[in-house]
Amino acid sequence: MIAKHGGNIYEAAKRYGIKENEIIDFSANINPLGIPDKLKEAIASNLGCIESYPDPDYKDLVAAIAHHNCINENYVIPGNGATEIIFQIAEAVKPKKSLLLAPTFLEYERALRKAGSDIEYYMLNENNDFKIEGEDFLHKLRGEIDFVAICNPNNPTGQIIEKELLLRILMKCKRSKINLMIDEAFIDFLDNQEENSLIDCLDDYDNLFIIRALTKFFAIPGLRIGYGLISNQSIKEKILNNKEPWTINGFAAISGHVLLKDKEYIRKSKEFFKKEKKYMYQELKKINGIKLYKPKANYILFKLLSYPGDLKDMMIKKKILIRQCDNYINLDSSFFRAAIKDRESNLKLINVLKEVVDND
């Protein structure tokens, strides 16, 4: 099974005969503020790094990640994007039966099936805005389940699980000998990310694995850099023994040290998304014919209530690419996800949606 993801402007450009640089890509959830200037400067001044192999242990990158998150360096595993870490954890743990939300990020299923795990799905209720129903979910943590993956904020729904419930899930998993993987790839986009992360639980829970990414927030999908945070040294050792060497290139290796220290870029990004997320949600709510799910991250899930035709096709003909969500379990072709971009681009999306969808 090959999972389809957002960001494939190349396919859209070829199919519709549109130049790639003419397409406004709302299908990939990337920070529209673009690559931080400090990273551009660092890459330009370190071009010579491509003449040498990177440090296979990525000591500087590991130190920067640990310092940024105020955790032990021994907990850090850097990866070629968050997806590499997801596959590495699945392979190291080799769960027999895993519990996944539906809908959620597609690569969990691929990684777990590759590792030989059976999959059980917890179907999120559309009528509850695709939020986890706490007691019901906790009741599922029993029997043969030995691994749980949760995306927080969830992709593609944009919803978060409050820390109080996360802690209950973590404690129930510990008692039931279940490994819990929390994917926090989009948590940097939250105003109060510290209040929603379980990083402070790593010391006390060796069944907890946390995934983070620099790709989305720092607008560097081409560099592919993410990391895992794991206190269980036995599992970490299995991952390190099985992983291929030098999966992170030289430029990515130096980027973490630069990016995680760029407090001004982080501040500006958080202020931007707080304002633009509110604006986009309020404007899209005015459009008849769609149902919105209030976002917590940097993207918005919406449902097409009426059927004017192939919405994705109509939008790309207007040079706007959105993510149709019909390949997510528990969603169908009426669901779409759109990234939050700069004001000019957001206005174009809003106006085209009004033109195409609004049946008032």
Summary of the structure (lengths in Angstrom):
residues: 360
radius of gyration: 20.4
end to end distance: 40.8
largest distance: 61.7
contacts: 1160
relative contact order: 0.17
helix: 43%
strand: 16%
